[in-house]
């Protein structure tokens, strides 16, 4: 029996420039089944390439999948998404996977991230009933991207100041859930802070490295799911598992 992830052919029916650094793709895809997990991601393989890059599913309904793509200085998808023939292209999508899983007794959510995290933050905020606070550091003005009734602290930038934000947070009383995504090196430092300084149990947070800063070698596209499951099965600590994930991406 094959263990390879299922893939889907998808047609780019629309491209919309949401801001200077954010482009929305609307894909028509048959047979796609969402996990329902609000931070779910899919692998995207664009024409002329064989390597996938992972993107959060902004929404899915009636055979239409929305992906909001952050435009970096360089990158396989960045170069393609800005081309005139992007709309009308056929791409490959992998089956979705997600990791957002607050404890059953969670009383609040704290969501932190840069522009790459914003699609997941928006979808989480739209689907949760828990009191939610957001801290977002983005280079563009996107006042209507998140729900209007959401408590949001906006910062201007590309995410370089997020570690400082997390270290200065005032944490609510009671049990809750902390979710964050952004540049890989910062996420490693923040996971260390949450584990060693805050002493949070593993079930109380999820911190994901979505990309690596320009000037460093671009990481391989690595699905964290198998590494996480294998690490748990082997009895490894969260710190050991995330170190293995970062190593696989380097």
Secondary structure, DSSP 8 states (H G I E B T S, - for coil): ---S--EEEEEEEEEEEEETTEEEEEEEESS------TT-EEEEE-TT--S-EEEEEEEEETTEEEEEEE--SS-HHHHHHTSTTSTT-EEEEE--B------TT--EEEEEE-GGGHHHHHHHHHH--SEEEEEEEESS--TTSS-TTSEEEEEESSSTTHHHHHHT----SS--EEEEEEEHHHHHHHHHIIIIII---GGGEEEEEEE--TTS-------HHHHHHHHHHTT--HHHHHHHHHHHH-
